[in-house]
Amino acid sequence: MYRLCIFFIFLSLNVPLFGGDTTLYKIVTSKKPIRSLTKLNGILIVNRYDGVFEFDGENFFKTKIKEETIEVTKNSNENWAKLVNPKLDYAQVELSNDGIYWVLIKNRFIYGFKIADKLKKSLPDLAIRGIHANNHSLLVSTYNGFYLNQNPVFVDTLNYSNSNIIEEKGYYYFVGNSEMIFKMSLDGSELEKIIDRSKLEKINNAAVLIFHRGKLYIGGEKGLAVYNQLKFRSC
């Protein structure tokens, strides 16, 4: 076994790459220069000038794999190369089973990077139709009900959404259950149907809502309707 010098990076390097924060956290130094880095059957393989080795992220272990059987990908991996050195445009990159991206630029150093995903998935099995957030809550409408702060609300009444969500004077407004206009209190304790689908037949398939100068405008496939509590009309 070869003794390695392993350097830990205490200075944080956070670079946005591939939709996340890319952090350099480790550099592993080899006693001999490295020709190539590849992955075979889930194992990282390093081809050095003194032989072929398995690499576990810290140590090199002699392997029976022959150099002539090693195939190296031809991708330039320019973005990765420039993380190591802005003047470079080629690197060999392999992802280890523990989620580390190992970057080689053909010298004695292998750079290990981690990517922190900025996207956290929620409500994974639902098709999202509308989202509205304020300082207190998050309301999500889907094709299979409504969710306030990720909890289902009025499951016996609200089956699916047809529109965006808007907020006005302490209430959410939206189209639900095939062209019916609802308003719901911000805390999810009250729900009221304010316009029945029969009044929206002229505009067909109501799908967009907006408040303007105290009036609720409703857009559909065949025009615009206006509601101001005292009267309702189609434009």
N, C-alpha and C positions, 0 to 999 in steps of 0.2 A: 504494500500500500504506500502511496506517495503522500508526503506531508504537503499540505496546501496552506496558502495564506488566504484567509477569508476576511474581507473588509466589509463592515456594516456601515451603511450610509446614515449618518445622524442628521445631516442636512436634508430636509424634506424637498424632494423634487416631484412636484405634481404637475403633470402635463395632460391637457385634455386630448385623448386619443381614442378613436373607435367608440364614442359615446360614453366614456368614463374618465376618471382621473387615473393616469398612469404614474405609478410610483416606483422609482428605482430604490430597492431596499438591500440588494446584495451584489457584490462582485466577487467572483471566484477566480483565483489565479492558478494557472497550471505551471508545473515546472518546465514543461516543454511546449513549444508553439503548437497550436491546434489548426489542423487543415480543414476540418468540416464538423458540423453538428447536424445530426438527423435523429429521427425517431423510428424505432423498429419494434413492432409488437408491444407498443405502449412504453418502451424503454428508451431513454435518451442515450444515443450513441455518439461518442466523441472519437474522431480519428486524429490522433496526434502523430508527430514525427517518430515517436518511439512505439507506436502500436495503436490498437483499437481498444477503447475502454467504454464501459458503462458509466453513466454519470447520474448520481442521485440528488444533485443539488448542492452537495458539499464535497463528495469524494469521487475519485475515479477508480474503477475496478476493472482489472484485465478481463477481457472476454475472448471467447473462441470465434467470434464473428470475424470473417475474413474481409480485408479492405476492399477487395474486388466486388463484394456483394452489396456494398453500401451505395445507395442512390441518394443524391442531394437534390432538393428542389431547386428550380431555376428562378423562383420569384425574387425580385430585387429587394422587397421589403424596405423601400426607401424611407418610409416614415419611421420605422424602427431604427434604421441606421442613423438617422439624423438626431434621434434621442441620445445616442451615444456620442456622436460627433457631427455637428451641423455641416461639415464639409464632405461627409460620406453619403453615398447613395445606394449602398448594397450591404445587406446583412443576411445571415442565416438565422432563422427564428423557429423555435419549437416550443410547444405548450406542454408542460409536464402534467402529470396526473393530479398534482395538488394545486393546479391553477396558476403556476408561475410561467411567464413567458421568458425563455432564455434566448439571449441575443448574442451571436458571435460575429465578429468582424475580422476573423482570420488573424488572431494574435494569441497571446497567452491568457486573455481575459474573457470570461463569460459573464454577461450582465443579466441579472435577474430582475424582472419587472412584475408588478402586480397591477391589475386594473380593477378599480372600485366602480362597480356598475351604478350609474346615477338613477337608473330606472328600477323602481320597485313595483312589481305587478300586484294588483288587487282586483277583486271581482273577476277572476280569470275566465270564468265560463259564461260571461254575459256580454252581449253586444251593446255597446254604449251608444246612446242617442244624444244625450245632453248632459252638461256639467255646469253647476253654478256654485260658487263659494263666496262666503263672507267671513267676517271675523269670528263667527261662532260655529258655523256648520258648513258641511259640504253635501249638496244634494246631487245625486246622479240618477238620471233616467235611462232606462234600458228597454230593450224589446221584451223584457220579462220582469217588469215591475220597477219600483222606485226605491232608492237606498239613501237614507239620511245618515251621514257619518258611517257609512258602510253597513248600516242596519236596515232591513226591509221595513217599509212603512205602508200602511193601508193595503195590505196584501189582498184583502177581500174585495177591494174597490178598484185599485189601480192595477190594471193588467199589463199595460205597456205604454210607451210614449210615442208621440207623433211629432214632437217639436223640440225647440230649444227651451231653456228655462230662464225666466226673468224674475227680478225682485222689485217690489214696489210697496212702500209703506207697511213693512212688517209681514209681507206675504210673498210666497213664490207663486208664479203663474206659469201654466204650461198646458199643452194639449195632450190628452190621454184618452185611452180606450176608444180610438177611432173617432176623432173630431168632436171631442167634448172639452170645453175649457174649464180647468180647475184652478182654484187658488188654495194654497196650503200655508198655514202659519210656519214661521221660521223654525220653531221648535218641533214641528211635526205633530202637534197635538190636535189640530183642526184641519179639516178638509171640506171644501164646498165646491159643488159644481155650479158655475155661474152662467154657462152658455151650453145649451143642448145642441147635439149634432144637427137637429132639424133646422136650426137657424143658420147653419153654415153651409147648406147645400149649394147655394149660389156660387160660392168661391171654391168648393170642392177640394177635399184633402188639405185641410188647414195644417200648416207645418211650421209657421214662423210667427212669433209674437214680439211686440215691442210697445212700451208705453211712450207716448209723446204728448206733452202738454195736457196731462191728466186723462188722456184717452188711450184705450187699448186697441192697437192695430193688429189685425190678424191676416196673415198672408196665406193664400192657397194657390192651387193650380190655375184658377180662373178669376183671380183678382184679389181685392183687398176689402176687408170688413172693418168697421169701427164700432167700438163699444165704449160707452161712457156712463153706464149704470142707469141713466135715464132713458136712453134709447139706443137702438141697435140698427145699423144700416150697412148696406154693401156699397162699395165704391165702383 
